[in-house]
Structure formats: C-alpha cells, structure tokens
Amino acid sequence: MLNPNVKVSQTTELSGQQETRKKDRAGTFSQEEIRTRAYQIYEFRNRNGNLADQDWSQAEAELMELLHAK
C-alpha cells in the first residue's frame, strides 16, 4: 500500500548529483532504489522500531506497484 504522504522519486540524489533509475534485466528496481525507499519508510515512522525487513518488503511492494501501474 502506498503512503500518500511520502513521495517516491525516480532519481536518487548522491553527493549533489542525480543518478537515473536503474533496472536489472527482469525489470525490477535496483537494490539502491529499494534501500532508498525503505529508508524513507523508516524516517516516516520517525525512526521508531527495528523493522528493517518489514520496511524492505514494503518498499519492494510499493515500487513494484508503481511499476505495474504504468
């Protein structure tokens, strides 16, 4: 389920430079994109709890939902 209060950008900011989205051959998101979204979820929760696995799973699900919505 997408959280309407958190934006998922299609680029990741690294050291002032933008990195374009990278997908592997299967059409899935890169680990960096999933990691970035999982961290956004963690921050949205005010950094409460040690739910890294759940955050990662939610991030994957949300990104795949975005992919299939297009």
N, C-alpha and C positions, 0 to 999 in steps of 0.2 A: 504494500500500500504506500502510495506516495504521500509525503508530508508536504502540504501546500506552503508551509512557512519556510522551507529550505529550498533554495534554488540549486539545480544541478547544472553546472556549466559544461559546455562542450570543450572547453580548454582548461588546462591546468597551469597556474602561474608558478614558475620556478625561477628564482633569482632574477625577478624582473622581466623574464622572457616568457612567452607563452608557448606551450607545447601543444601541437594539434592532437586531436584524438587518434589513438592507435587501436586498431582491432587486429586480432590474430586471424588466421585463415578460417576459423569456424564462425567468424562474425560476432564473437563475444567481446566484451570490454577487457582492456588490459588490467593487470593487477594494480597498476598505479591509479587507474581510474576508480577501481573498486575501493582501494585503500583511501583515496581522497574522499569518496562518498561516505565510507564507513566512519571516517574521522568527523565529517560534517554531522553525521547522526550522533556521534559521541558528544560533540560540542553542543548540539541542540538539547541534549539531555543534561546540560550544564556539567559535563564531565563526571556525572554520578554513575557509580556501579562499574564493575569489571565485566562488561558484556561484549567483549571484542568479537567472539564467534557469532553472537546474535547480530551485532552491528554489521559484520562482514556479510552474513547471509541476507540481511535486509538490503544492504547496498547492492548486492548482486541481483536480487529480485527486482528492485526498483529500476536498475539500469536495463535489465532485460525487458521489463515492462515498457520502458521508453523505446527500446529498440523495436519491439513488436507493435507499438502504437503508430509507428511511421509507415 
